[in-house]
């Protein structure tokens, strides 16, 4: 009987215990895949909102969350007049609720903002943006879950507005939001004369450092980051990413402990069997390799089950109406490879002690073992 066939034969003989080991690894893989994909997807969506047609972002220095950032109108007006600036577009973020919907993201924009002009307008006309009183514009998904169409009245927070248009953007997060004209958003959120961020385009990217220095000198309370720098510098993104990895690694530890427990029990209940193998010519390394091999086979099937479960769960989350499409998972090939390798290494680590114990079994003593 070949070594590999012996591994599968042993696993079939202890299939219930093996199923628990596979389930432990699958849980870790599915948890890490789901958490990482959801968090990185959310970061990607928010980054796309911030980077949409802009090269630099200006926001309040040391603010914990961009929703609390305050950039005064005087700042973006002066930025717009700087010689190297091609366009400066203020954006005000806000969160409100609506009957049956506890969280709705709102965006206060000027009519000249590129995301208004470049969106696919399902209903309405971008040229009318901000020209009618008490009028808001819905993302296509917001229109669906609010059951509101063009010309309807819609309740947003404590206000009632007329729907002036429905637009589809390239970002699922924005499609679930409500677009206010900037002045209406400032009045509604009691933040007159303020924006959360200013997205800036320059005439030439070579002027980036000069623009940063000019803003830092004129507005020391504001921070300027290139869009490409934002993901690695924004504290909220770093916290979210670190949390996702921490949760995922904890899941893997649980999976590794499950494999360690499975293999340890397997060895302890097979002492006489392993002793017979030693008598039949198995070396210490072969006995250890048998246990390590069983652990890796369990991990292999656990990875397959975990990846399938994780991808299936992400698909379900994406379709849950209550989540309003905010779950847009970001699953990359490198993420799958990294998770799979980590799972195999965790399982290998969990099998080391049982393998070492198996290699130390003395046939003469073990055959007297009861």
Sine and cosine of phi, psi and omega as CSV:
sin_phi,cos_phi,sin_psi,cos_psi,sin_omega,cos_omega
0.00,0.00,0.75,-0.66,-0.03,-1.00
-0.95,0.32,0.32,-0.95,-0.02,-1.00
-0.88,0.48,-0.70,0.71,-0.02,-1.00
-0.91,0.42,-0.64,0.77,0.01,-1.00
-0.91,0.42,-0.58,0.81,0.04,-1.00
-0.90,0.44,-0.61,0.79,0.03,-1.00
-0.87,0.50,-0.76,0.65,-0.02,-1.00
-0.92,0.39,-0.57,0.82,0.04,-1.00
-0.89,0.46,-0.69,0.72,0.02,-1.00
-0.89,0.45,-0.66,0.75,-0.01,-1.00
-0.92,0.40,-0.61,0.80,0.03,-1.00
-0.91,0.41,-0.57,0.82,0.00,-1.00
-0.93,0.36,-0.42,0.91,0.00,-1.00
-0.84,-0.55,0.80,0.60,-0.17,-0.99
-0.93,0.38,-0.58,0.81,-0.01,-1.00
-0.90,0.44,-0.72,0.70,0.03,-1.00
-0.90,0.44,-0.63,0.78,0.03,-1.00
-0.90,0.44,-0.61,0.79,0.01,-1.00
-0.88,0.47,-0.63,0.77,0.04,-1.00
-0.90,0.43,-0.64,0.77,0.04,-1.00
-0.90,0.44,-0.70,0.71,0.04,-1.00
-0.88,0.47,-0.67,0.74,-0.02,-1.00
-0.90,0.44,-0.61,0.79,0.01,-1.00
-0.89,0.45,-0.73,0.69,0.03,-1.00
-0.92,0.40,-0.66,0.75,0.00,-1.00
-0.87,0.49,-0.64,0.77,0.03,-1.00
-0.88,0.48,-0.72,0.69,0.00,-1.00
-0.88,0.47,-0.71,0.71,-0.01,-1.00
-0.90,0.44,-0.73,0.69,-0.02,-1.00
-0.90,0.44,-0.65,0.76,-0.01,-1.00
-0.91,0.42,-0.72,0.70,-0.04,-1.00
-0.92,0.38,-0.66,0.75,0.02,-1.00
-0.89,0.46,-0.71,0.71,-0.04,-1.00
-0.91,0.42,-0.75,0.66,-0.05,-1.00
-0.90,0.44,-0.74,0.67,-0.02,-1.00
-0.89,0.45,-0.70,0.71,-0.05,-1.00
-0.90,0.43,-0.66,0.76,-0.01,-1.00
-0.93,0.37,-0.73,0.68,-0.04,-1.00
-0.91,0.41,-0.74,0.67,-0.01,-1.00
-0.92,0.40,-0.55,0.84,0.08,-1.00
-0.90,0.43,-0.66,0.75,0.02,-1.00
-0.91,0.41,-0.67,0.74,0.04,-1.00
-0.88,0.47,-0.67,0.74,0.00,-1.00
-0.89,0.46,-0.67,0.75,0.00,-1.00
-0.90,0.44,-0.71,0.70,-0.03,-1.00
-0.93,0.38,-0.59,0.80,0.05,-1.00
-0.89,0.46,-0.66,0.75,0.00,-1.00
-0.89,0.46,-0.59,0.81,0.05,-1.00
-0.89,0.46,-0.71,0.71,-0.07,-1.00
-0.95,0.31,-0.57,0.82,-0.08,-1.00
-1.00,0.02,-0.04,1.00,-0.11,-0.99
-0.84,0.54,0.94,-0.33,0.08,-1.00
0.83,0.56,0.55,0.84,0.07,-1.00
-0.68,-0.73,0.48,-0.88,0.00,-1.00
-0.97,-0.23,-0.47,0.89,0.00,-1.00
-0.71,-0.70,0.53,-0.85,0.06,-1.00
-0.88,-0.47,0.71,-0.71,0.04,-1.00
-0.88,-0.47,0.79,-0.62,-0.01,-1.00
-0.49,-0.87,0.14,-0.99,-0.06,-1.00
-0.93,0.37,0.72,-0.70,-0.04,-1.00
-0.92,0.39,0.62,-0.79,0.10,-0.99
0.89,0.45,0.31,0.95,0.02,-1.00
-0.98,0.21,0.61,-0.80,-0.07,-1.00
-0.97,0.24,-0.45,0.89,-0.03,-1.00
-0.51,-0.86,0.65,-0.76,-0.05,-1.00
-0.89,0.46,-0.38,0.92,0.04,-1.00
-0.91,0.42,-0.37,0.93,0.01,-1.00
-0.99,-0.17,-0.01,1.00,-0.01,-1.00
-0.95,0.33,0.61,-0.79,0.02,-1.00
-0.76,-0.65,0.91,-0.42,0.08,-1.00
-0.91,-0.42,0.88,-0.48,-0.07,-1.00
-0.95,0.32,0.43,-0.90,-0.01,-1.00
-0.86,0.51,-0.57,0.82,-0.01,-1.00
-0.87,0.50,-0.51,0.86,-0.03,-1.00
-0.94,0.33,-0.76,0.64,-0.05,-1.00
-0.95,0.30,-0.44,0.90,0.08,-1.00
-0.92,0.38,-0.63,0.78,0.03,-1.00
-0.95,0.31,-0.61,0.79,0.05,-1.00
-0.87,0.50,-0.66,0.75,-0.04,-1.00
-0.89,0.46,-0.41,0.91,-0.03,-1.00
-1.00,-0.04,-0.08,1.00,0.01,-1.00
-0.93,0.38,0.61,-0.79,-0.14,-0.99
-0.89,0.46,-0.51,0.86,-0.06,-1.00
-1.00,0.05,-0.08,1.00,-0.08,-1.00
-1.00,-0.05,0.79,-0.61,0.05,-1.00
-1.00,0.03,-0.58,0.81,0.02,-1.00
-0.30,-0.95,0.60,-0.80,0.05,-1.00
-0.75,-0.66,0.88,-0.48,-0.14,-0.99
-0.85,-0.52,0.93,-0.37,0.04,-1.00
-0.96,0.28,0.57,-0.82,0.07,-1.00
-0.71,-0.70,0.78,-0.62,0.05,-1.00
-0.94,-0.34,0.84,-0.55,0.02,-1.00
-1.00,-0.09,0.56,-0.83,0.08,-1.00
-0.44,-0.90,0.42,-0.91,0.05,-1.00
-0.81,-0.59,0.77,-0.64,0.04,-1.00
-0.73,-0.69,0.06,-1.00,0.12,-0.99
-0.86,-0.52,0.18,-0.98,0.04,-1.00
-0.55,-0.83,0.43,-0.90,-0.02,-1.00
-0.77,0.64,0.88,-0.48,0.00,-1.00
1.00,0.06,-0.05,1.00,-0.04,-1.00
-0.67,-0.74,0.99,-0.15,-0.12,-0.99
-0.93,0.36,-0.39,0.92,-0.05,-1.00
-0.71,-0.70,0.87,-0.49,0.14,-0.99
-0.75,-0.66,0.82,-0.58,-0.01,-1.00
-1.00,0.07,0.71,-0.70,-0.02,-1.00
-0.89,-0.45,0.56,-0.83,0.00,-1.00
-0.81,-0.59,0.85,-0.53,0.10,-1.00
-0.99,-0.11,0.86,-0.51,-0.12,-0.99
-0.72,-0.69,0.42,-0.91,0.22,-0.97
-0.99,0.12,0.36,-0.93,-0.02,-1.00
-0.90,0.43,-0.39,0.92,-0.03,-1.00
-1.00,0.09,-0.05,1.00,-0.03,-1.00
-0.89,0.45,0.74,-0.68,-0.04,-1.00
-0.84,0.54,-0.54,0.84,-0.05,-1.00
-0.93,0.36,-0.43,0.90,0.09,-1.00
-0.97,0.26,-0.70,0.71,-0.07,-1.00
-0.94,0.33,-0.58,0.81,-0.14,-0.99
-1.00,-0.08,-0.07,1.00,0.03,-1.00
-0.94,0.34,0.38,-0.93,0.08,-1.00
-1.00,0.03,0.94,-0.33,-0.07,-1.00
-0.99,0.12,0.94,-0.34,0.02,-1.00
-0.95,0.31,-0.59,0.81,0.05,-1.00
-0.57,-0.82,0.54,-0.84,-0.01,-1.00
1.00,0.00,-0.06,-1.00,-0.11,-0.99
-0.69,-0.72,0.78,-0.62,0.00,-1.00
-0.86,0.51,-0.42,0.91,-0.01,-1.00
-0.93,0.36,-0.28,0.96,-0.02,-1.00
-1.00,-0.04,-0.05,1.00,-0.09,-1.00
-0.86,0.51,0.84,-0.54,0.09,-1.00
0.99,0.15,0.08,1.00,-0.06,-1.00
-1.00,-0.09,-0.15,0.99,-0.01,-1.00
-0.87,-0.49,0.62,-0.78,-0.06,-1.00
-0.93,0.37,0.53,-0.85,0.12,-0.99
0.77,0.64,0.65,0.76,-0.03,-1.00
-0.86,-0.51,0.73,-0.69,0.05,-1.00
-0.84,-0.54,0.18,-0.98,-0.07,-1.00
-0.76,-0.64,0.74,-0.67,-0.15,-0.99
-0.98,-0.21,0.62,-0.79,0.23,-0.97
-0.92,0.39,0.37,-0.93,-0.14,-0.99
-0.89,0.46,-0.58,0.81,0.02,-1.00
-0.97,0.26,-0.58,0.81,0.06,-1.00
-0.88,0.47,-0.61,0.79,0.04,-1.00
-0.88,0.48,-0.60,0.80,-0.02,-1.00
-0.95,0.32,-0.76,0.65,-0.09,-1.00
-0.98,0.20,-0.30,0.95,0.10,-1.00
-1.00,-0.02,-0.11,0.99,0.01,-1.00
0.81,0.58,0.72,0.69,-0.04,-1.00
-0.80,-0.60,0.67,-0.74,0.03,-1.00
-0.86,-0.51,-0.06,-1.00,-0.01,-1.00
-0.82,0.57,0.80,-0.60,0.04,-1.00
1.00,0.06,-0.18,0.98,0.02,-1.00
-0.96,0.28,0.34,-0.94,0.16,-0.99
-1.00,-0.05,0.67,-0.74,-0.03,-1.00
-0.73,-0.68,0.67,-0.75,-0.01,-1.00
-1.00,-0.02,0.89,-0.45,0.03,-1.00
-0.87,-0.50,0.93,-0.37,-0.06,-1.00
0.86,0.50,-0.80,-0.60,-0.01,-1.00
-0.99,-0.14,0.25,0.97,0.00,-1.00
-0.84,-0.54,0.37,-0.93,0.08,-1.00
-0.86,-0.51,0.78,-0.62,-0.10,-0.99
-0.77,-0.64,0.32,-0.95,0.10,-1.00
-1.00,-0.06,0.67,-0.75,0.03,-1.00
-0.99,0.15,0.90,-0.43,-0.04,-1.00
-0.99,-0.12,-0.12,0.99,-0.01,-1.00
0.06,-1.00,0.33,-0.94,0.04,-1.00
-0.77,-0.64,0.80,-0.60,-0.08,-1.00
-0.76,-0.65,0.48,-0.88,0.03,-1.00
-0.89,-0.45,0.82,-0.58,0.00,-1.00
-0.96,-0.27,-0.12,-0.99,0.04,-1.00
-1.00,0.02,0.07,1.00,-0.14,-0.99
-0.80,-0.60,0.83,-0.56,-0.02,-1.00
-0.89,0.45,-0.52,0.85,0.02,-1.00
-0.90,0.44,-0.70,0.71,0.01,-1.00
-0.94,0.35,-0.57,0.82,-0.01,-1.00
-0.91,0.42,-0.36,0.93,0.05,-1.00
-1.00,-0.07,0.17,0.98,-0.09,-1.00
-0.94,-0.34,0.03,-1.00,0.03,-1.00
-0.88,-0.48,0.75,-0.66,-0.02,-1.00
-0.98,-0.21,0.86,-0.52,0.05,-1.00
-0.96,-0.26,0.55,-0.84,0.30,-0.95
-0.86,0.52,0.60,-0.80,-0.15,-0.99
-0.83,0.56,-0.71,0.70,-0.05,-1.00
-0.90,0.45,-0.61,0.79,0.03,-1.00
-0.93,0.37,-0.64,0.77,0.04,-1.00
-0.90,0.43,-0.66,0.75,0.02,-1.00
-0.88,0.47,-0.66,0.75,0.02,-1.00
-0.93,0.37,-0.68,0.74,-0.07,-1.00
-0.92,0.39,-0.65,0.76,-0.03,-1.00
-1.00,-0.07,0.14,0.99,0.02,-1.00
0.83,0.56,0.70,0.71,0.03,-1.00
-0.77,-0.64,0.81,0.59,-0.05,-1.00
-0.86,0.51,0.72,-0.69,0.06,-1.00
0.97,0.23,0.22,0.98,-0.06,-1.00
-0.81,-0.59,0.41,-0.91,0.17,-0.99
-0.73,-0.68,0.33,-0.94,0.04,-1.00
-0.98,0.18,-0.70,0.71,0.02,-1.00
-0.64,-0.77,0.25,-0.97,0.18,-0.98
-0.81,-0.59,0.85,-0.53,0.07,-1.00
-1.00,-0.06,0.76,-0.65,-0.18,-0.98
-0.84,-0.55,0.71,-0.70,0.18,-0.98
-0.93,-0.36,0.67,-0.74,0.00,-1.00
-0.97,-0.23,0.38,-0.93,0.07,-1.00
-0.91,0.41,-0.62,0.78,0.04,-1.00
-0.61,-0.79,0.70,-0.71,0.03,-1.00
-0.90,0.44,-0.32,0.95,0.04,-1.00
-0.91,0.41,-0.31,0.95,-0.02,-1.00
-1.00,-0.01,0.15,0.99,-0.09,-1.00
-0.86,0.51,-0.75,0.67,-0.04,-1.00
-0.91,0.41,-0.62,0.78,0.03,-1.00
-0.89,0.45,-0.63,0.78,0.03,-1.00
-0.90,0.43,-0.70,0.72,0.02,-1.00
-0.86,0.52,-0.71,0.70,-0.03,-1.00
-0.91,0.41,-0.62,0.79,-0.02,-1.00
-0.92,0.40,-0.66,0.75,0.01,-1.00
-0.93,0.36,-0.66,0.75,-0.01,-1.00
-0.88,0.47,-0.58,0.81,0.01,-1.00
-0.96,0.28,-0.65,0.76,-0.06,-1.00
-0.99,0.15,-0.54,0.84,-0.08,-1.00
-0.70,-0.71,0.98,0.18,-0.06,-1.00
-0.90,0.44,-0.29,0.96,0.01,-1.00
-0.99,0.11,-0.05,1.00,-0.03,-1.00
-0.95,-0.33,0.44,-0.90,0.02,-1.00
-0.86,-0.52,0.62,-0.78,0.01,-1.00
-0.88,-0.47,0.79,-0.61,0.07,-1.00
-0.74,-0.67,0.66,-0.75,0.15,-0.99
-0.91,0.42,0.52,-0.85,-0.03,-1.00
-0.83,0.56,-0.59,0.81,-0.01,-1.00
-0.93,0.36,-0.36,0.93,0.00,-1.00
-1.00,0.06,-0.30,0.96,-0.22,-0.98
-0.90,0.44,-0.71,0.71,-0.06,-1.00
-0.86,0.52,-0.61,0.79,-0.06,-1.00
-1.00,0.04,-0.15,0.99,-0.09,-1.00
-0.93,-0.38,-0.41,0.91,-0.09,-1.00
-0.96,0.27,0.83,-0.56,-0.13,-0.99
-0.88,0.47,-0.60,0.80,-0.03,-1.00
-0.89,0.46,-0.63,0.77,0.01,-1.00
-0.92,0.40,-0.66,0.76,0.00,-1.00
-0.90,0.43,-0.63,0.77,0.02,-1.00
-0.91,0.41,-0.70,0.71,0.00,-1.00
-0.88,0.47,-0.70,0.71,-0.02,-1.00
-0.91,0.42,-0.69,0.73,0.01,-1.00
-0.89,0.45,-0.65,0.76,0.02,-1.00
-0.90,0.45,-0.67,0.74,-0.01,-1.00
-0.88,0.47,-0.71,0.71,0.01,-1.00
-0.91,0.41,-0.61,0.79,0.00,-1.00
-0.90,0.43,-0.70,0.71,0.02,-1.00
-0.90,0.44,-0.68,0.74,-0.01,-1.00
-0.90,0.44,-0.68,0.73,-0.01,-1.00
-0.92,0.39,-0.59,0.81,0.08,-1.00
-0.88,0.47,-0.64,0.77,0.03,-1.00
-0.89,0.46,-0.65,0.76,0.01,-1.00
-0.92,0.40,-0.60,0.80,0.05,-1.00
-0.88,0.48,-0.66,0.75,0.05,-1.00
-0.89,0.46,-0.67,0.74,0.02,-1.00
-0.90,0.44,-0.67,0.74,0.02,-1.00
-0.90,0.44,-0.64,0.76,0.03,-1.00
-0.91,0.41,-0.57,0.82,0.03,-1.00
-0.90,0.44,-0.69,0.73,0.03,-1.00
-0.91,0.41,-0.68,0.73,0.01,-1.00
-0.86,0.51,-0.69,0.72,0.01,-1.00
-0.90,0.44,-0.69,0.73,-0.01,-1.00
-0.88,0.47,-0.73,0.69,-0.06,-1.00
-0.95,0.30,-0.57,0.82,0.03,-1.00
-0.90,0.43,-0.73,0.68,0.04,-1.00
-0.88,0.47,-0.61,0.79,0.00,-1.00
-0.88,0.47,-0.69,0.73,-0.01,-1.00
-0.92,0.39,-0.71,0.71,-0.06,-1.00
-0.90,0.45,-0.50,0.86,0.02,-1.00
-1.00,0.02,-0.04,1.00,-0.04,-1.00
-0.84,-0.54,0.46,0.89,-0.06,-1.00
-0.88,0.48,-0.73,0.69,0.00,-1.00
-0.90,0.43,-0.63,0.78,0.01,-1.00
-0.89,0.45,-0.70,0.72,0.01,-1.00
-0.92,0.40,-0.60,0.80,0.04,-1.00
-0.88,0.47,-0.66,0.75,0.03,-1.00
-0.89,0.45,-0.64,0.77,0.04,-1.00
-0.88,0.48,-0.65,0.76,0.02,-1.00
-0.90,0.45,-0.66,0.75,0.01,-1.00
-0.90,0.44,-0.58,0.82,0.00,-1.00
-0.98,0.21,0.03,1.00,0.10,-1.00
0.89,-0.46,-0.05,1.00,0.05,-1.00
-0.91,0.40,0.75,-0.66,0.07,-1.00
-0.99,0.15,0.13,-0.99,0.06,-1.00
-0.86,0.51,-0.69,0.72,-0.04,-1.00
-0.91,0.41,-0.58,0.81,0.03,-1.00
-0.93,0.37,-0.62,0.79,0.05,-1.00
-0.90,0.44,-0.68,0.74,0.03,-1.00
-0.92,0.40,-0.66,0.75,-0.01,-1.00
-0.89,0.46,-0.55,0.83,0.03,-1.00
-0.88,0.47,-0.70,0.71,-0.02,-1.00
-0.94,0.35,-0.68,0.73,0.03,-1.00
-0.89,0.46,-0.64,0.77,0.03,-1.00
-0.88,0.47,-0.67,0.74,0.04,-1.00
-0.89,0.46,-0.64,0.77,0.02,-1.00
-0.89,0.45,-0.66,0.75,-0.01,-1.00
-0.93,0.36,-0.59,0.81,0.04,-1.00
-0.91,0.42,-0.68,0.74,0.06,-1.00
-0.86,0.50,-0.68,0.73,0.00,-1.00
-0.90,0.43,-0.63,0.77,-0.02,-1.00
-0.87,0.50,-0.75,0.66,0.00,-1.00
-0.94,0.35,-0.52,0.85,0.07,-1.00
-0.90,0.43,-0.64,0.77,0.03,-1.00
-0.90,0.44,-0.71,0.70,0.00,-1.00
-0.88,0.48,-0.73,0.69,0.00,-1.00
-0.91,0.42,-0.65,0.76,-0.02,-1.00
-0.92,0.40,-0.68,0.73,0.01,-1.00
-0.90,0.44,-0.68,0.73,0.02,-1.00
-0.89,0.45,-0.68,0.73,-0.01,-1.00
-0.91,0.41,-0.68,0.73,-0.02,-1.00
-0.89,0.45,-0.72,0.69,-0.01,-1.00
-0.91,0.42,-0.63,0.78,0.05,-1.00
-0.90,0.45,-0.67,0.75,0.01,-1.00
-0.90,0.43,-0.64,0.77,0.02,-1.00
-0.90,0.44,-0.62,0.78,0.04,-1.00
-0.90,0.44,-0.64,0.77,0.03,-1.00
-0.91,0.41,-0.71,0.71,0.00,-1.00
-0.87,0.50,-0.59,0.81,-0.01,-1.00
-0.90,0.43,-0.47,0.88,-0.06,-1.00
-0.99,-0.13,-0.08,1.00,-0.01,-1.00
-0.93,0.37,0.87,-0.49,-0.08,-1.00
-0.87,0.50,-0.58,0.81,-0.06,-1.00
-0.90,0.43,-0.38,0.92,0.00,-1.00
-1.00,0.07,-0.10,1.00,0.15,-0.99
0.82,0.57,0.46,0.89,0.06,-1.00
0.97,0.25,0.16,0.99,-0.01,-1.00
-0.93,0.36,-0.33,0.94,0.01,-1.00
-1.00,0.09,0.97,-0.26,0.08,-1.00
-0.81,-0.59,1.00,-0.04,-0.13,-0.99
-0.92,0.40,0.54,-0.84,0.06,-1.00
-0.89,-0.46,0.99,-0.12,-0.01,-1.00
-0.94,-0.33,0.90,-0.43,0.00,-1.00
-0.95,-0.30,0.33,-0.95,0.03,-1.00
-0.88,0.48,-0.64,0.77,-0.02,-1.00
-0.92,0.40,-0.56,0.83,0.05,-1.00
-0.90,0.43,-0.70,0.72,-0.01,-1.00
-0.90,0.44,-0.68,0.73,0.02,-1.00
-0.89,0.45,-0.71,0.70,-0.02,-1.00
-0.88,0.48,-0.70,0.72,0.01,-1.00
-0.91,0.42,-0.67,0.74,-0.02,-1.00
-0.90,0.43,-0.71,0.71,0.00,-1.00
-0.89,0.45,-0.68,0.74,0.01,-1.00
-0.88,0.48,-0.65,0.76,0.01,-1.00
-0.90,0.43,-0.67,0.74,0.00,-1.00
-0.91,0.41,-0.66,0.75,0.01,-1.00
-0.92,0.40,-0.64,0.77,0.02,-1.00
-0.88,0.47,-0.68,0.73,0.01,-1.00
-0.92,0.39,-0.64,0.77,0.04,-1.00
-0.88,0.47,-0.66,0.75,0.04,-1.00
-0.89,0.46,-0.64,0.77,0.00,-1.00
-0.94,0.34,-0.29,0.96,-0.03,-1.00
-0.99,-0.10,-0.12,0.99,-0.11,-0.99
-0.90,0.44,-0.76,0.66,-0.03,-1.00
-0.89,0.46,-0.75,0.67,0.05,-1.00
-0.85,0.53,-0.61,0.79,0.01,-1.00
-0.91,0.41,-0.67,0.74,0.02,-1.00
-0.89,0.46,-0.68,0.74,0.00,-1.00
-0.88,0.47,-0.68,0.74,0.00,-1.00
-0.89,0.46,-0.60,0.80,-0.03,-1.00
-0.94,0.33,-0.33,0.94,-0.05,-1.00
-1.00,-0.06,-0.05,1.00,-0.03,-1.00
-0.92,0.39,0.79,-0.61,0.04,-1.00
-1.00,-0.05,0.88,-0.47,-0.10,-0.99
-0.80,0.60,-0.70,0.71,-0.08,-1.00
-0.89,0.46,-0.68,0.73,0.00,-1.00
-0.96,0.29,-0.63,0.77,-0.07,-1.00
-0.92,0.40,-0.56,0.83,-0.02,-1.00
-0.94,0.35,-0.30,0.95,0.10,-0.99
-1.00,0.00,-0.05,1.00,-0.06,-1.00
-0.94,0.33,0.72,-0.69,0.04,-1.00
-0.92,-0.39,0.00,0.00,0.00,0.00
